[in-house]
Amino acid sequence: MTYSLTIPGRLPDMNDYSDAERAHWRKAAQMKRETQDFVGWAIKRQLPGLRIERPVAITFAWYEPNRRRDKDNIAFAKKFIQDALVEAGVLANDGWRNIVRTSDSVAVDASNPRVEVWIEEVGEDVD
């Protein structure tokens, strides 16, 4: 089974997080918390009550408003998304046994920046 989630807008990248961390560790912690809460809101609206027990593969499609950010910096935000999936109870954990594979693609959509996430159950139940 495959589930989809769309997160509107642009999430912080590695440079945003590093800058916040250099300013003060609490700024970075606040950025992570706010981003996870925002992603959690999308999860609760689009995947209400979903609980996945089997290992998954997650595909991220990042749609940016322009090409100013490096692709690897953009994909850093997958950490916030995976943590929000665990916090919402969709995934039991975000370790190796629970997420067996991730993949990313990056494109430009100036009028509708977003992140599309597909979560595909791929294996036996996690013991």
N, C-alpha and C positions, 0 to 999 in steps of 0.2 A: 504494500500500500504506500502511496506517496501523498504527502500533505504539502500545501503551499502557504506561504506567508509573504505579504508585501509590507515593507516598512517604508513609509513616505519620507522623502527628504534625503538629506546627506548626513551621514554619521561622522563622528570625529575620526580622524586618521591617526597614524602613529606620530606624526609631527605635532598634531594638536595635543595628544596625550603627553608626549615628551616635554613640550613647552609648559604644560600645566604642572607636570612633576618637578621640573626645574624651578618653577616659581614657588611651589610649596606642595608637599605630599598631600595635603588635604584638598588642594585644588584638583589634583588628579583623581583622588578618591571620589570627590564630588562629581567630576565629569563621568566617571564610570557608573556611579549610582544613578545619575540623571539619565544617562543613555540606556542603562538596563531598565529603568522604570518606563522610559518611552517605548522601548522594544517590548517590554512586558505588557504594556497597554495594547499594542498591536496583537500580541499573542492571545490575550484574553478575549479580544473582539473577534479574531479570525479563527482561532483554534480552541474554542471554549471546552474545557473539560478533557481535552486530549491528553492521554497518557500512553507513551510508547514504551514497551518493555523490551523490544527486540533491538539489536544493533542497527544503526542507521548510517546512511551516506548522506551528506548535506552538500547541496549545490547552491552557491551564492552567485547571483547576477547583480552586479553593481552598476547602476545607471547614474552617471555623474552629469552635472550641468555643463561641464567643459572638460578639457584635458589638462588642467593645471596640476592636478595631484598625480603622483606616481601610483601605479597599480598596486604595488606591494604595500604602500602606506594605506591605501584605501581598504584593502583586505584585512588589515589589522583589526578592524571593527568586528570581525567574526567572533572574536573573544567575547565582546559584549553580548552578541546575539546568542552564542552558545550558553553563556552564563545565565541569560534571561530565560532560555528554554528550560534549564535546570531549575531555576528559581520558580518558574511557573508550574513545574511538575510535569512538563511535557516529556522531558528526558530525566532518567534517574540520576545520571551523572554525565560529565562531558569527557570522560577518560577514554583510553584506547579501546576498551571493551565495548563502550557504548557508541562512540563515533568512530567508525572504521575507516572513513574516507571523507575528505572534503575537496571541493573544486571551486574555482572562481573564474568568472568572466567579467570583463569591464567594458562598458560602452557609454556613449554620450546620448543623453536625452535632456536637452536644455529646458524643455517645458515641463518635464515630470521626473526630476531626480528621485531615485528610490533604490531599495534593495529588495530583490525577489529571492526568496529562500525556498528551496524544495528539500523536504525531508523524506527520504525513502527508507523504508524498512528493508534490510538486506540480509538478515541472518537469523539464527536461532535465538530463542529467548536468552537474555543475560542471566547467568546464575548467581 
